[in-house]
């Protein structure tokens, strides 16, 4: 996976089917705690709603450990599961969708509910403003003080994230690198430092 999509800001989409109102909210949530907090905030915002069904991929879309969903009282498998299915196939990650339903008096049946909740999420995601998130690996480099200025300038021109710097006998710079770009970038850094830069790649060493 080169990148995935994640909402820039919280979005709302409204859908009415046979008098039932479906209010879909989409938000970027990094991790289960943020996802659950967002869900609870909507329960508080709409305390009189009949259901608050939800699904989230709270990390990268392919990280199954950060998937979850709930029917919140709707018949089993008619809300949370189809919502999560749409989310999984949309390439959205770090994303929670909540569909708040106000029952309109007309039962939709199991098939109708699956279609309604799927449509609510599909249409909401199609209107969601998003940014591209590039998964990164953690890499550290050690550079001398005399080389620091050149390395910092080079990093500013790249797509590498500088996360922390530690100043000791040498400077250790913690980086977030995009795997597909790193091989070429590492070669450029090696050339820049003429072999003096030390690379520490804990996540990559095990592969």
N, C-alpha and C positions, 0 to 999 in steps of 0.2 A: 504494500500500500504506500503510494507516494505521498498522498495527503488525504484528509477527509474534511468535511464541512462542519461548521459549528455556528450557531446564531450569533450575530453581532449584538443584538439587543432583544429584549423580550417582545414577542409578537402575540397578537390575538386574532383569531378567525372565528366568525359566527356562522352557524349553519342551522336551518330549521327544517325538520323532516316530520311530517304528520303532526304538527303542533308541538313536537318536542324541540327544545332549544339545546343545541350543542355548542358550548363555548370552549374553543381550543386555545390553550396557551402554550407557547414554546419558549424555552429559555436555555441558555448555555449553563450547564452545571458540571463542575469538575469534581467527580467523586460522589459516593453515595450520600454523604452528609449534606452536600449542597442540594442534591436532587430531592432528598426527603424534606429538607427545609422549604424548598419551593412548593412541593405538594401540600405541605401543611399550611403554607401561607394562603393558598387558594381555598382550602377548607375554611379558613377563617374569613376570607373575603366573601365567599358564597355559602354561608352556613345553612341556608334554607334549600340548597340544591338537593336533588334526589341521589345523585351519584357524582363522585370525583374519580373517574377512571384514569389510569396513568401508565406510562411506560418510560423507561430511560435506558440510554446507553451512556453511562456516566464517564466513560473513558473513550478510547479509540473504538470504532464500530466493531472490530473483530475481537475485542476483549470481552469474552463471555462472562468473566467474573464480575463485570460491572454492568450487566444487563439485569433488569427486573421489570415487573409489570403487575397490575392489579385490576380486577373487574369491579372492585368496590360495590359489591351487591348485585351487579347485573348477572344474568345466568353465566355459569362458568364457561370461559373460553370465547365469550362474545364481544369482549371489549379490550382488556389489557393485551391479550395475545395478538389479535389482529393489529392493534396499535404498534406493538413492538415489532411485528413483522414488517410493517411499513417503514418503521424507523431503521431497521436492519438493512433494508434494501435501498435506502435513500443516500447512503454514504455520509450520514450525519453521525457525529460522535460528540461526546461531552454535552449531550442534549437530553432534556426532559420534556415530554409532552403530557399535558393534563387535559382531559376532556370532561368538562363539568356539564352534567345533563339536568335540565328541568323537564320532567315528564309532562307531556301534553295531553294525556288522557287516551291516546291510541297506542295499543301495543304493537311493536314492530316485528315480533317474532325473532327467533335466534338468528336466522339468516339476515333479516333486516337490520338487526343490531350490529352484526359483523360488518355489513356494508356501510352502515352509518358511521361507526367509529373509524373504519378504515378511510372512508372519504374525508372525514373531519381532519384526520392527521395528514393525509395526502395533500389536501388543498391548503392546509396551514403551512406545511413545509414548502410547498411550491411558491408561497408568498413571503417566506422568511428571508430576511436579509442575512447573508452568511459571509464568513471569511474562510479561507483555506488554512487548515492546520497541518503542519508538516511534523510527523513524529521525529523525535531527535534522540540520539544516543549521547551519553555523558562521556566526555573526553577531557583530560587535563593536559596542559603543556607547561613545561618549566623553561623559563627563558632568563637570560642574564639581564641586569639592569641596563647595560649598554645597548642591548637589542630591543628593549621594551618599546621604545617609540616607534620603530619600524613595524613591529608586530601589531601594536595597537592600531596603527594606521591601516595596515593590511586587513585586520579584522573588521574595521569600520566599513570597508568596501565590500565585504562578503555578506553572505546570508547566515553566518554563524552567530549564535547568541552567546554573548559574554555574561556569565552568571555570577562569578565571584573571582576576586583576586586575593592572593595571600602573599604578603611580602616577608621574605626571610633572607637567607643567603642568596637565593635566586627568587624569582617571582613565579608562583604557580597560578595559572589562569584556568578556571573551570569553564568549559564550553559546552554548548548544546549544538550538536552537528547533525545535519540531514544525511542519513546513510548513503544515499545515491550520489551525493556531492563530495563526500569526505575523502575518498581516495585521491582525487585530483587536487583537492585543497591541501591535503597533507603533504603531497609532493611539492606544492608551491611553498608551503611553510618550511619544509626541509631545505629547499633551495634558498629561501630567504635567510635562514639561519646558518646555511653552509654546514649543516650537520650538528650544530650546537644545541638545537631545541630537543628536549626530552619529551616524548609522548607517553601518556599514561591512559590506556583505554580499557578500563575494567570490564565494561559491558561487552566489548567486542572481543576480548581475549578468550572468552568462553565459547565463541562460535567457530 
